[in-house]
Structure formats: structure tokens, C-alpha cells
Amino acid sequence: MIRRTTLRTLATAAVTAALALPLAQGAQAATPDATSPATAVTAVTAAPINADDGNPFRWMELEGLRADFRFMCPAGHCVGFWSLVLTDDVARQKFEGGKFFVYAPATGEFSFFLDADIAVRAVAHPGQVRLADTEFMRSHPRVEVRYGDPDHPRRARVVASATTLM
């Protein structure tokens, strides 16, 4: 139980650290002038966006995953960020009886998915698979999205992978 609590705490801290700098920069760049939601949307859409800049996954070989640029507006401060999601053909496959989780086969370590702004170890639906650019992704040469029982990761089915090109 303590191990699971520690994993959740570390995962939450890692997501917070991974998103802290972009959130701080985005808050300065995208602060709306008025408090109405309509004004906030106008302020975000009026700013020029170049999603090709800063893609942290462009140096990775992706199988079953694709880089996705998304906006998130926690507490009214909008920020854009890159993440990895399942490709459409993988997401359309039938999955029953398990959960999706992130696993580094070389070390046997787990990572987490980003569900809105919350770090979660496993998700039930393919649309919830979203990998943030974290130190875990950078420090493991191969990371896999697996489907099955997270308590028995070696028996789980590999549905996607990200390999760092050296």
C-alpha cells in the first residue's frame, strides 16, 4: 500500500514539474483581459500558434502513437502542450478485460498517463491514453503502452511504443 501511495505521489509530482514551466509561460502570454468565458476563448484563438515548434517527440520512433498538440486551461490560464496519444487505427481496436498502462521493459518501471491535469497509472479507455513529455520518457530508451493487468506487466499485450533515437 505504501508503495502504491508513493508511486501516485511521485507521478503527481512529475506531472506538476513537467507542466509547471509551460503553465507559467502560458499564463503570462494568454491572460485574458476580461473575466467572461467568451473573452477568454477569443483571447486564446486570436494568438498565433505554431504547434510545430518544440515537439519533444520528433526524435522518437513511434509505433501506434502520434504526437498531439493540445490546449489546456487550468484556472483560466491557457497553455499549449505536446503529448503522445494512440493512433486512430490502434484506438479503434477492441479492448476488453484490462487496462492501459505505461511500462519500460528494460527496467520494469511504470509511468503514468495525463488525464486532463491529473496523473493516473492506468486507464480503461483508449481515448484516455495521453503520455506527457516527462523525465521518465527521456530516461528510458523504449517505453510501451500495454493493455492487460498492470500487476502482471510482462503478460500484457503491447499496443504501442515510443523508442528514443540515439
N, C-alpha and C positions, 0 to 999 in steps of 0.2 A: 504494500500500500504506500509506503514511504517512497519507494522507487517511482511509482506512477505519479505521485504528487510532485516529486522533484522534476520528472520529465515534463509535466504540464507547466510548472513554474519556469523551467528553462526555455521551453518552447514559446511561452508568452513573452519572456524577456527578449528572446531572439527576434520575434516579430516586431516588438516595440523598437528595438535597436535598428532593425532593417528599414523600418518606415519612419524613424524619427527625423533623419536629415531631410528626406523629400517632403515630409509634412511641414517642417519648419520653413523650408524654401517655398513650398506651395502656399503656405498661409500668408507669406509676405506678398507673393505675386498675385494671388487670387482672392484677396479680401474684398467682398462686395461693399459698395458704399451705403446701401440701404439694408434694412433687416428683412424685407419681404422676400419670400422664396422666388418670386418671378424675377426680381432684380438679381438675385444670386445666380440663377440659371443664365440670364443674359450676360452677366459678367464673365462667366466661365466660357460660354460659347463665343464671345467676342474676342477672346485672347487667341492669338495664333498658336497652333500646336504642331510640333514636328515630332511625331511619335517614333521616327526612325533614329533619332539621336538618343544615344545612351542605352540601347538594347543590351542588357548584360548577358543575354543568352546567345548572341550571334556567333560566339566562338564555341558553341556546343553542337554536337551531333544529336539531333532529336529524332527519336523513333516513337510515333504515336502521340507526340506532344507538339505544340506550337506556341510561339511567343505571342502574348496578348497584351495590348496596352489598354489600360482601364483607368477611369476616374473614380475616386472615392472622396466623399465629402464629410468626414467626421467633424461634428460640431460646427458645421457651416464653412469649414476651410477645405476647399477642394485641392486635390493633388492627383497628378497622374503617376502611374507606376506600371512597371513591367512584371509579368508573371507567366508561368507556363500552365497551359490547360490541355486537356485531351483533344486530339484532332476529332473532327466530326465523325469520321468513319469508326474510330475506336469508341467514341461516346455512344454511338447508335447500337453497339453490340449488346446482347442480352447478358445481364449480370444478375445472379440470384444467389443468396445464401452466404454472402460475405461482406467485407468492407474494403474500401480502397485505403492504402497506406503507402508512405514513402519509406524506402529501405535502401541502405547502402550495402550491397552484398559483400564487398571486400572487408568491411569492419563489423557488419551485423548491427549497425546503428539505425535508429529511426529518426525521421524528421517529422514535419508537420505540414498541413495544408492551411491556407489562409481562407477562412470562411467569413466573408465581409472583413471585419477588422479583428477577428478572434482566431487564435492558433488552435487547431484541432489535430489530433493524432490520426484519426481515421474518419472517413465519410462514407455514407451509404450510396449516394447517387453520383454518376459520372460527371454531372454538371457542377458538382461541388469540388472537383479536383482543381486546385489552384496552388501552384508552388511559387513562393516568393523567392526573390534573389537573396539568399542568406549565406552566412559563412559556411553552413553545412553543405550547401550546393557547391561552393567554391573549393571546399577542402576534401571532397570525395570525387575521385575520377569518374565514377559511374554511380548514378542514382536511379532507382527504379520505382515506378508506380506499380504496386502489386495489388491483386484482388484475392481475398480469402480471409483466413483467420490471422489477425495480427499477432496472436500468441504463438503461431507456428509459421513464421515468415518464409521459411525455406520451402514449405509445401504450397505456398500461394502462387497463383498464376501471375506472370509478368505481363502487364498490359501496355506499358510504355517505359521509355528510358531516356536519360539525358547523360551524354558522355562528354567530358571536357576534352577538347582537342589540345594537345600539347605542342 
